[in-house]
Amino acid sequence: MALSLALFKKEPVAVKNGFEFIEKNYDLMPLFNDLKRFVFETGSGMLTGSGGDIIFTPEGIPAGTYNFGTDKYSPISEIELFLLPSLFYNDFRSVINYTGVTHSHLSCPTTFLKESLFGFLESTGHYASLNLKRFGFYGSGGGIAESRIYPAEPKKCGNLFNSDDAGIEGVRILMAKMNMDMAAREKEFIIKNANIEENRVQILEIIDADGYGNSIHVYVRHGGVNVILSRDMEIYNSAGDFVFEESKYYSTLTALIHETERLVKLNTLPAYLADEVIPYLLLSGSEIPEVFKKSECYKICGNFLY
């Protein structure tokens, strides 16, 4: 978020101990390298690790058409989130043609941005699309997506985080090149623990994908927006080692079901979704609920947008 808003405001930023954190969490290194490569190739600044810190000196990024391929361990969604504020505030539409990872345990899937995040942002006058053309899973890449970002028309909106109308619309279990018996067990587990009818849980086998993948998406109606809650099973680590264990998918599914219950029963949106909406509430002059003013994201946004 700090790097994204620094690019938007064209203000240099130092993320203290940021590079040290990445070195200790090596799965994040491919993403950092992709961010560094993107800003270098587009002339939009200089991003480096200096000592234990991340140093970013941005130059800004103009509207245009960009083609970018991510590392097979780096999610497209994170590049998109990094670029959105800057590209929204240009005079012309931008198009980004992505290749790489569309589904990863390290980030939200591209469908989440398209159907959930962008649904909320429309209420603030920020319009974008991200269309998935081919699946690309973590460890293999090969996915294709096209993003279109339009000049912002900021407008105040009401409270996006509360809704009297929330409920599970359906569940999709996506499988690529994996044992379909596992998908059947996942379906059985979800039906039993999420209290959802069998005909609302679909199993989809993804044929057009380079590598292995298993992604579960829960579609929750929240006001006028379909909120997609998801989990991707970790199959490879960033070194390319096969690390998938079937025993882990029950704990992964349980976490997803608990997140779904918090949204449906307690009307509590996931923090990662609220964090991505907060900058656009500030930019549009919209009200932010007090509970979110305590978040680290709000503090970061305040440093750039106030």
Secondary structure, 3 states (H helix, E strand, C coil): CHHHHHHHHCCCEEECCHHHHHHHCHHHHHHHHHHHHHHHHCCCEEEEEECCEEEEEECCCCCCEEEEECCCCCEHHHHHHHHHHHHHCCCCCEEEEEEEECECCCCCCHHHHHHHHHHHHHCCCCCEEEEEEECCECCCECEEEEEEECCCCCCCCCCCCCCCCEEEEEEEEEEECCCHHHHHHHHHHHHHHHCCCHHHEEEEECCCCCCCEEEEEEEEEECCEEEEEEEECCCECCCCCECCCCCHHHHHHHHHHHHHHHHHHHCCCCHHHHHHHHHHHHHCCCCCCHHHHHCHHHHHHHHHHC
